[in-house]
Amino acid sequence: MALVGYEWLVVIVVLVVIFLWGPQKLPEFARSIGLARKEFEKASKEVSAPSASTTTQSTSDSLIVAAKELGISTEGKTKEEIAKEIAEKASKK
């Protein structure tokens, strides 16, 4: 089976890498690439994680704003209790 197209490019790149760094440096090079990929994935997860907590915070903020507009005290109450009082007060109006 003959090598055509991109196969030659891959072979040439591998030979150049071996020539430049030597065969004893290749495992170290591969390990550093793996660590870089691991750090990238970790950073990607950290960037996407705060968006969930931001949504929860904005929901609780809107509950507190609605409760204050209706004259409901929010101190010492859970979100569920506040939501229940808002629903009761809104249904009376």
N, CA, C and O atoms as a printed pandas DataFrame, in Angstrom:
     atom_number atom_name residue_name chain_id  residue_number  x_coord  y_coord  z_coord
0              1         N          MET        A               1    0.845   -1.173    0.000
1              2        CA          MET        A               1    0.000    0.000    0.000
2              3         C          MET        A               1    0.894    1.241    0.000
3              4         O          MET        A               1    1.752    1.392    0.870
4              5         N          ALA        A               2    0.701    2.088   -0.932
5              6        CA          ALA        A               2    1.539    3.271   -1.097
6              7         C          ALA        A               2    1.036    4.415   -0.231
7              8         O          ALA        A               2   -0.160    4.532    0.034
8              9         N          LEU        A               3    1.952    5.243    0.199
9             10        CA          LEU        A               3    1.594    6.424    0.979
10            11         C          LEU        A               3    1.317    7.578    0.022
11            12         O          LEU        A               3    2.150    7.935   -0.811
12            13         N          VAL        A               4    0.116    8.153    0.167
13            14        CA          VAL        A               4   -0.261    9.282   -0.682
14            15         C          VAL        A               4   -0.848   10.390    0.179
15            16         O          VAL        A               4   -1.451   10.125    1.219
16            17         N          GLY        A               5   -0.672   11.609   -0.252
17            18        CA          GLY        A               5   -1.331   12.745    0.400
18            19         C          GLY        A               5   -0.779   13.051    1.779
19            20         O          GLY        A               5    0.419   13.276    1.951
20            21         N          TYR        A               6   -1.672   13.056    2.759
21            22        CA          TYR        A               6   -1.336   13.480    4.109
22            23         C          TYR        A               6   -0.455   12.487    4.852
23            24         O          TYR        A               6    0.212   12.865    5.815
24            25         N          GLU        A               7   -0.435   11.235    4.432
25            26        CA          GLU        A               7    0.394   10.253    5.114
26            27         C          GLU        A               7    1.865   10.660    5.065
27            28         O          GLU        A               7    2.586   10.510    6.052
28            29         N          TRP        A               8    2.315   11.178    3.911
29            30        CA          TRP        A               8    3.702   11.620    3.779
30            31         C          TRP        A               8    3.982   12.786    4.715
31            32         O          TRP        A               8    5.059   12.878    5.303
32            33         N          LEU        A               9    3.020   13.661    4.847
33            34        CA          LEU        A               9    3.194   14.814    5.731
34            35         C          LEU        A               9    3.380   14.357    7.180
35            36         O          LEU        A               9    4.242   14.871    7.893
36            37         N          VAL        A              10    2.569   13.392    7.605
37            38        CA          VAL        A              10    2.667   12.868    8.966
38            39         C          VAL        A              10    4.025   12.208    9.170
39            40         O          VAL        A              10    4.674   12.430   10.192
40            41         N          VAL        A              11    4.454   11.408    8.216
41            42        CA          VAL        A              11    5.746   10.726    8.322
42            43         C          VAL        A              11    6.874   11.748    8.415
43            44         O          VAL        A              11    7.784   11.589    9.229
44            45         N          ILE        A              12    6.828   12.776    7.606
45            46        CA          ILE        A              12    7.872   13.805    7.617
46            47         C          ILE        A              12    7.889   14.555    8.948
47            48         O          ILE        A              12    8.960   14.818    9.496
48            49         N          VAL        A              13    6.717   14.900    9.469
49            50        CA          VAL        A              13    6.640   15.610   10.748
50            51         C          VAL        A              13    7.209   14.743   11.865
51            52         O          VAL        A              13    7.954   15.241   12.709
52            53         N          VAL        A              14    6.873   13.459   11.887
53            54        CA          VAL        A              14    7.392   12.551   12.916
54            55         C          VAL        A              14    8.913   12.461   12.818
55            56         O          VAL        A              14    9.599   12.506   13.840
56            57         N          LEU        A              15    9.442   12.336   11.622
57            58        CA          LEU        A              15   10.893   12.254   11.446
58            59         C          LEU        A              15   11.588   13.546   11.878
59            60         O          LEU        A              15   12.657   13.500   12.488
60            61         N          VAL        A              16   10.997   14.685   11.569
61            62        CA          VAL        A              16   11.584   15.966   11.979
62            63         C          VAL        A              16   11.584   16.094   13.499
63            64         O          VAL        A              16   12.566   16.551   14.084
64            65         N          VAL        A              17   10.493   15.693   14.136
65            66        CA          VAL        A              17   10.413   15.758   15.596
66            67         C          VAL        A              17   11.475   14.858   16.217
67            68         O          VAL        A              17   12.161   15.270   17.153
68            69         N          ILE        A              18   11.619   13.640   15.711
69            70        CA          ILE        A              18   12.642   12.728   16.233
70            71         C          ILE        A              18   14.035   13.308   16.002
71            72         O          ILE        A              18   14.897   13.215   16.876
72            73         N          PHE        A              19   14.258   13.895   14.851
73            74        CA          PHE        A              19   15.568   14.474   14.534
74            75         C          PHE        A              19   15.887   15.660   15.446
75            76         O          PHE        A              19   17.018   15.793   15.913
76            77         N          LEU        A              20   14.897   16.522   15.703
77            78        CA          LEU        A              20   15.140   17.717   16.508
78            79         C          LEU        A              20   15.335   17.405   17.992
79            80         O          LEU        A              20   16.271   17.908   18.613
80            81         N          TRP        A              21   14.468   16.589   18.556
81            82        CA          TRP        A              21   14.508   16.346   19.992
82            83         C          TRP        A              21   15.156   15.024   20.374
83            84         O          TRP        A              21   15.588   14.868   21.516
84            85         N          GLY        A              22   15.233   14.104   19.489
85            86        CA          GLY        A              22   15.812   12.801   19.803
86            87         C          GLY        A              22   14.783   11.880   20.418
87            88         O          GLY        A              22   13.817   12.347   21.020
88            89         N          PRO        A              23   14.973   10.577   20.279
89            90        CA          PRO        A              23   13.973    9.616   20.764
90            91         C          PRO        A              23   13.813    9.608   22.284
91            92         O          PRO        A              23   12.741    9.260   22.778
92            93         N          GLN        A              24   14.849    9.981   23.038
93            94        CA          GLN        A              24   14.723    9.971   24.494
94            95         C          GLN        A              24   13.876   11.134   25.012
95            96         O          GLN        A              24   13.370   11.061   26.132
96            97         N          LYS        A              25   13.709   12.187   24.243
97            98        CA          LYS        A              25   12.904   13.340   24.662
98            99         C          LYS        A              25   11.427   13.197   24.279
99           100         O          LYS        A              25   10.594   13.949   24.785
100          101         N          LEU        A              26   11.090   12.269   23.416
101          102        CA          LEU        A              26    9.698   12.138   22.958
102          103         C          LEU        A              26    8.721   11.817   24.086
103          104         O          LEU        A              26    7.659   12.438   24.139
104          105         N          PRO        A              27    9.023   10.866   25.010
105          106        CA          PRO        A              27    8.067   10.623   26.103
106          107         C          PRO        A              27    7.836   11.864   26.973
107          108         O          PRO        A              27    6.715   12.126   27.410
108          109         N          GLU        A              28    8.897   12.614   27.215
109          110        CA          GLU        A              28    8.762   13.846   27.997
110          111         C          GLU        A              28    7.901   14.873   27.261
111          112         O          GLU        A              28    7.080   15.555   27.873
112          113         N          PHE        A              29    8.091   14.976   25.964
113          114        CA          PHE        A              29    7.309   15.882   25.126
114          115         C          PHE        A              29    5.830   15.487   25.137
115          116         O          PHE        A              29    4.952   16.339   25.274
116          117         N          ALA        A              30    5.565   14.184   24.991
117          118        CA          ALA        A              30    4.179   13.696   24.997
118          119         C          ALA        A              30    3.529   13.933   26.358
119          120         O          ALA        A              30    2.351   14.282   26.428
120          121         N          ARG        A              31    4.286   13.746   27.435
121          122        CA          ARG        A              31    3.765   13.963   28.782
122          123         C          ARG        A              31    3.394   15.432   28.982
123          124         O          ARG        A              31    2.354   15.736   29.566
124          125         N          SER        A              32    4.237   16.335   28.503
125          126        CA          SER        A              32    3.941   17.760   28.663
126          127         C          SER        A              32    2.715   18.171   27.847
127          128         O          SER        A              32    1.946   19.031   28.277
128          129         N          ILE        A              33    2.530   17.570   26.684
129          130        CA          ILE        A              33    1.322   17.839   25.891
130          131         C          ILE        A              33    0.085   17.337   26.639
131          132         O          ILE        A              33   -0.947   18.007   26.656
132          133         N          GLY        A              34    0.190   16.160   27.254
133          134        CA          GLY        A              34   -0.926   15.620   28.033
134          135         C          GLY        A              34   -1.281   16.502   29.219
135          136         O          GLY        A              34   -2.459   16.728   29.498
136          137         N          LEU        A              35   -0.266   17.001   29.917
137          138        CA          LEU        A              35   -0.519   17.890   31.056
138          139         C          LEU        A              35   -1.154   19.205   30.612
139          140         O          LEU        A              35   -2.032   19.739   31.289
140          141         N          ALA        A              36   -0.708   19.716   29.482
141          142        CA          ALA        A              36   -1.298   20.953   28.963
142          143         C          ALA        A              36   -2.766   20.747   28.612
143          144         O          ALA        A              36   -3.601   21.614   28.872
144          145         N          ARG        A              37   -3.074   19.606   28.025
145          146        CA          ARG        A              37   -4.471   19.306   27.681
146          147         C          ARG        A              37   -5.321   19.172   28.942
147          148         O          ARG        A              37   -6.455   19.648   28.984
148          149         N          LYS        A              38   -4.768   18.518   29.976
149          150        CA          LYS        A              38   -5.487   18.360   31.241
150          151         C          LYS        A              38   -5.781   19.723   31.871
151          152         O          LYS        A              38   -6.891   19.954   32.350
152          153         N          GLU        A              39   -4.806   20.618   31.874
153          154        CA          GLU        A              39   -5.004   21.965   32.413
154          155         C          GLU        A              39   -6.056   22.738   31.619
155          156         O          GLU        A              39   -6.869   23.464   32.191
156          157         N          PHE        A              40   -6.033   22.574   30.301
157          158        CA          PHE        A              40   -7.015   23.255   29.458
158          159         C          PHE        A              40   -8.429   22.777   29.782
159          160         O          PHE        A              40   -9.343   23.592   29.907
160          161         N          GLU        A              41   -8.615   21.458   29.919
161          162        CA          GLU        A              41   -9.941   20.924   30.241
162          163         C          GLU        A              41  -10.391   21.377   31.624
163          164         O          GLU        A              41  -11.566   21.682   31.826
164          165         N          LYS        A              42   -9.460   21.424   32.579
165          166        CA          LYS        A              42   -9.794   21.879   33.929
166          167         C          LYS        A              42  -10.251   23.337   33.910
167          168         O          LYS        A              42  -11.233   23.696   34.560
168          169         N          ALA        A              43   -9.534   24.169   33.164
169          170        CA          ALA        A              43   -9.905   25.582   33.060
170          171         C          ALA        A              43  -11.245   25.748   32.358
171          172         O          ALA        A              43  -12.029   26.626   32.719
172          173         N          SER        A              44  -11.513   24.917   31.363
173          174        CA          SER        A              44  -12.794   24.991   30.654
174          175         C          SER        A              44  -13.947   24.661   31.586
175          176         O          SER        A              44  -14.997   25.301   31.527
176          177         N          LYS        A              45  -13.760   23.662   32.449
177          178        CA          LYS        A              45  -14.809   23.291   33.399
178          179         C          LYS        A              45  -15.025   24.397   34.427
179          180         O          LYS        A              45  -16.162   24.667   34.811
180          181         N          GLU        A              46  -13.946   25.040   34.877
181          182        CA          GLU        A              46  -14.077   26.111   35.858
182          183         C          GLU        A              46  -14.792   27.325   35.283
183          184         O          GLU        A              46  -15.506   28.025   36.000
184          185         N          VAL        A              47  -14.604   27.570   34.011
185          186        CA          VAL        A              47  -15.267   28.708   33.368
186          187         C          VAL        A              47  -16.760   28.456   33.250
187          188         O          VAL        A              47  -17.556   29.376   33.442
188          189         N          SER        A              48  -17.158   27.216   32.935
189          190        CA          SER        A              48  -18.574   26.918   32.744
190          191         C          SER        A              48  -19.304   26.697   34.066
191          192         O          SER        A              48  -20.527   26.828   34.099
192          193         N          ALA        A              49  -18.616   26.370   35.150
193          194        CA          ALA        A              49  -19.255   26.095   36.433
194          195         C          ALA        A              49  -19.911   27.323   37.064
195          196         O          ALA        A              49  -21.033   27.189   37.552
196          197         N          PRO        A              50  -19.305   28.493   37.090
197          198        CA          PRO        A              50  -19.943   29.639   37.751
198          199         C          PRO        A              50  -21.266   30.069   37.130
199          200         O          PRO        A              50  -22.057   30.732   37.802
200          201         N          SER        A              51  -21.533   29.725   35.900
201          202        CA          SER        A              51  -22.780   30.147   35.276
202          203         C          SER        A              51  -23.989   29.543   35.980
203          204         O          SER        A              51  -25.041   30.180   36.035
204          205         N          ALA        A              52  -23.869   28.332   36.519
205          206        CA          ALA        A              52  -24.976   27.701   37.234
206          207         C          ALA        A              52  -25.257   28.439   38.538
207          208         O          ALA        A              52  -26.421   28.668   38.868
208          209         N          SER        A              53  -24.226   28.816   39.285
209          210        CA          SER        A              53  -24.436   29.531   40.538
210          211         C          SER        A              53  -24.957   30.940   40.289
211          212         O          SER        A              53  -25.700   31.469   41.116
212          213         N          THR        A              54  -24.594   31.549   39.193
213          214        CA          THR        A              54  -25.082   32.883   38.853
214          215         C          THR        A              54  -26.581   32.855   38.607
215          216         O          THR        A              54  -27.295   33.767   39.025
216          217         N          THR        A              55  -27.065   31.819   37.934
217          218        CA          THR        A              55  -28.492   31.682   37.675
218          219         C          THR        A              55  -29.261   31.528   38.975
219          220         O          THR        A              55  -30.315   32.141   39.145
220          221         N          THR        A              56  -28.748   30.714   39.902
221          222        CA          THR        A              56  -29.403   30.517   41.189
222          223         C          THR        A              56  -29.440   31.826   41.966
223          224         O          THR        A              56  -30.453   32.151   42.586
224          225         N          GLN        A              57  -28.356   32.571   41.935
225          226        CA          GLN        A              57  -28.295   33.829   42.658
226          227         C          GLN        A              57  -29.280   34.842   42.081
227          228         O          GLN        A              57  -29.930   35.563   42.838
228          229         N          SER        A              58  -29.403   34.909   40.770
229          230        CA          SER        A              58  -30.323   35.872   40.180
230          231         C          SER        A              58  -31.771   35.501   40.483
231          232         O          SER        A              58  -32.613   36.386   40.633
232          233         N          THR        A              59  -32.075   34.194   40.577
233          234        CA          THR        A              59  -33.424   33.757   40.931
234          235         C          THR        A              59  -33.758   34.177   42.354
235          236         O          THR        A              59  -34.848   34.688   42.611
236          237         N          SER        A              60  -32.823   33.964   43.286
237          238        CA          SER        A              60  -33.090   34.352   44.668
238          239         C          SER        A              60  -33.159   35.871   44.803
239          240         O          SER        A              60  -33.929   36.384   45.615
240          241         N          ASP        A              61  -32.361   36.594   44.015
241          242        CA          ASP        A              61  -32.434   38.056   44.036
242          243         C          ASP        A              61  -33.800   38.547   43.572
243          244         O          ASP        A              61  -34.360   39.473   44.159
244          245         N          SER        A              62  -34.334   37.936   42.528
245          246        CA          SER        A              62  -35.643   38.362   42.032
246          247         C          SER        A              62  -36.740   38.027   43.038
247          248         O          SER        A              62  -37.723   38.760   43.148
248          249         N          LEU        A              63  -36.581   36.923   43.777
249          250        CA          LEU        A              63  -37.553   36.597   44.829
250          251         C          LEU        A              63  -37.533   37.667   45.918
251          252         O          LEU        A              63  -38.584   38.116   46.375
252          253         N          ILE        A              64  -36.353   38.063   46.323
253          254        CA          ILE        A              64  -36.232   39.064   47.386
254          255         C          ILE        A              64  -36.799   40.406   46.933
255          256         O          ILE        A              64  -37.478   41.084   47.706
256          257         N          VAL        A              65  -36.531   40.790   45.705
257          258        CA          VAL        A              65  -37.059   42.053   45.178
258          259         C          VAL        A              65  -38.586   42.010   45.142
259          260         O          VAL        A              65  -39.247   42.969   45.538
260          261         N          ALA        A              66  -39.141   40.899   44.669
261          262        CA          ALA        A              66  -40.601   40.775   44.603
262          263         C          ALA        A              66  -41.209   40.798   45.998
263          264         O          ALA        A              66  -42.258   41.405   46.210
264          265         N          ALA        A              67  -40.551   40.136   46.954
265          266        CA          ALA        A              67  -41.067   40.114   48.324
266          267         C          ALA        A              67  -41.054   41.515   48.930
267          268         O          ALA        A              67  -42.009   41.906   49.601
268          269         N          LYS        A              68  -40.005   42.257   48.706
269          270        CA          LYS        A              68  -39.929   43.614   49.263
270          271         C          LYS        A              68  -40.969   44.532   48.634
271          272         O          LYS        A              68  -41.514   45.408   49.306
272          273         N          GLU        A              69  -41.249   44.336   47.343
273          274        CA          GLU        A              69  -42.279   45.147   46.685
274          275         C          GLU        A              69  -43.658   44.868   47.267
275          276         O          GLU        A              69  -44.513   45.752   47.317
276          277         N          LEU        A              70  -43.868   43.619   47.710
277          278        CA          LEU        A              70  -45.158   43.261   48.299
278          279         C          LEU        A              70  -45.185   43.492   49.809
279          280         O          LEU        A              70  -46.210   43.258   50.450
280          281         N          GLY        A              71  -44.070   43.948   50.382
281          282        CA          GLY        A              71  -44.025   44.235   51.816
282          283         C          GLY        A              71  -43.829   42.998   52.667
283          284         O          GLY        A              71  -44.262   42.973   53.819
284          285         N          ILE        A              72  -43.191   41.978   52.137
285          286        CA          ILE        A              72  -42.955   40.731   52.868
286          287         C          ILE        A              72  -41.542   40.762   53.433
287          288         O          ILE        A              72  -40.591   41.085   52.722
288          289         N          SER        A              73  -41.403   40.422   54.720
289          290        CA          SER        A              73  -40.091   40.350   55.353
290          291         C          SER        A              73  -39.390   39.066   54.905
291          292         O          SER        A              73  -39.994   37.993   54.920
292          293         N          THR        A              74  -38.128   39.169   54.511
293          294        CA          THR        A              74  -37.401   38.000   53.992
294          295         C          THR        A              74  -36.357   37.466   54.959
295          296         O          THR        A              74  -35.754   36.428   54.686
296          297         N          GLU        A              75  -36.127   38.130   56.063
297          298        CA          GLU        A              75  -35.075   37.721   56.986
298          299         C          GLU        A              75  -35.421   36.406   57.670
299          300         O          GLU        A              75  -36.520   36.236   58.199
300          301         N          GLY        A              76  -34.460   35.471   57.653
301          302        CA          GLY        A              76  -34.617   34.189   58.335
302          303         C          GLY        A              76  -35.540   33.215   57.629
303          304         O          GLY        A              76  -35.930   32.212   58.226
304          305         N          LYS        A              77  -35.900   33.471   56.397
305          306        CA          LYS        A              77  -36.805   32.590   55.656
306          307         C          LYS        A              77  -36.072   31.948   54.488
307          308         O          LYS        A              77  -35.140   32.525   53.927
308          309         N          THR        A              78  -36.507   30.746   54.130
309          310        CA          THR        A              78  -35.931   30.065   52.972
310          311         C          THR        A              78  -36.574   30.604   51.699
311          312         O          THR        A              78  -37.582   31.310   51.742
312          313         N          LYS        A              79  -35.972   30.257   50.572
313          314        CA          LYS        A              79  -36.524   30.690   49.286
314          315         C          LYS        A              79  -37.927   30.135   49.083
315          316         O          LYS        A              79  -38.796   30.806   48.527
316          317         N          GLU        A              80  -38.140   28.908   49.536
317          318        CA          GLU        A              80  -39.455   28.289   49.370
318          319         C          GLU        A              80  -40.517   29.022   50.189
319          320         O          GLU        A              80  -41.634   29.237   49.719
320          321         N          GLU        A              81  -40.161   29.404   51.421
321          322        CA          GLU        A              81  -41.109   30.137   52.262
322          323         C          GLU        A              81  -41.435   31.506   51.656
323          324         O          GLU        A              81  -42.586   31.940   51.662
324          325         N          ILE        A              82  -40.417   32.168   51.141
325          326        CA          ILE        A              82  -40.633   33.478   50.517
326          327         C          ILE        A              82  -41.526   33.335   49.290
327          328         O          ILE        A              82  -42.447   34.128   49.093
328          329         N          ALA        A              83  -41.254   32.326   48.467
329          330        CA          ALA        A              83  -42.061   32.104   47.262
330          331         C          ALA        A              83  -43.510   31.796   47.632
331          332         O          ALA        A              83  -44.433   32.251   46.957
332          333         N          LYS        A              84  -43.710   31.028   48.696
333          334        CA          LYS        A              84  -45.069   30.685   49.133
334          335         C          LYS        A              84  -45.815   31.942   49.599
335          336         O          LYS        A              84  -46.985   32.131   49.266
336          337         N          GLU        A              85  -45.140   32.791   50.365
337          338        CA          GLU        A              85  -45.780   34.023   50.834
338          339         C          GLU        A              85  -46.092   34.968   49.674
339          340         O          GLU        A              85  -47.129   35.631   49.673
340          341         N          ILE        A              86  -45.197   35.027   48.690
341          342        CA          ILE        A              86  -45.447   35.864   47.510
342          343         C          ILE        A              86  -46.678   35.358   46.772
343          344         O          ILE        A              86  -47.522   36.147   46.348
344          345         N          ALA        A              87  -46.779   34.033   46.619
345          346        CA          ALA        A              87  -47.930   33.455   45.919
346          347         C          ALA        A              87  -49.221   33.734   46.676
347          348         O          ALA        A              87  -50.238   34.059   46.063
348          349         N          GLU        A              88  -49.194   33.611   48.005
349          350        CA          GLU        A              88  -50.388   33.877   48.812
350          351         C          GLU        A              88  -50.805   35.346   48.704
351          352         O          GLU        A              88  -51.985   35.658   48.540
352          353         N          LYS        A              89  -49.826   36.234   48.799
353          354        CA          LYS        A              89  -50.131   37.663   48.746
354          355         C          LYS        A              89  -50.619   38.067   47.352
355          356         O          LYS        A              89  -51.505   38.912   47.225
356          357         N          ALA        A              90  -50.044   37.467   46.311
357          358        CA          ALA        A              90  -50.455   37.790   44.943
358          359         C          ALA        A              90  -51.857   37.265   44.653
359          360         O          ALA        A              90  -52.615   37.898   43.918
360          361         N          SER        A              91  -52.206   36.117   45.223
361          362        CA          SER        A              91  -53.544   35.565   44.964
362          363         C          SER        A              91  -54.629   36.374   45.683
363          364         O          SER        A              91  -55.776   36.387   45.236
364          365         N          LYS        A              92  -54.294   37.041   46.775
365          366        CA          LYS        A              92  -55.258   37.873   47.494
366          367         C          LYS        A              92  -55.580   39.144   46.719
367          368         O          LYS        A              92  -56.677   39.687   46.847
368          369         N          LYS        A              93  -54.629   39.623   45.912
369          370        CA          LYS        A              93  -54.843   40.871   45.174
370          371         C          LYS        A              93  -55.602   40.613   43.962
371          372         O          LYS        A              93  -55.885   41.540   43.203
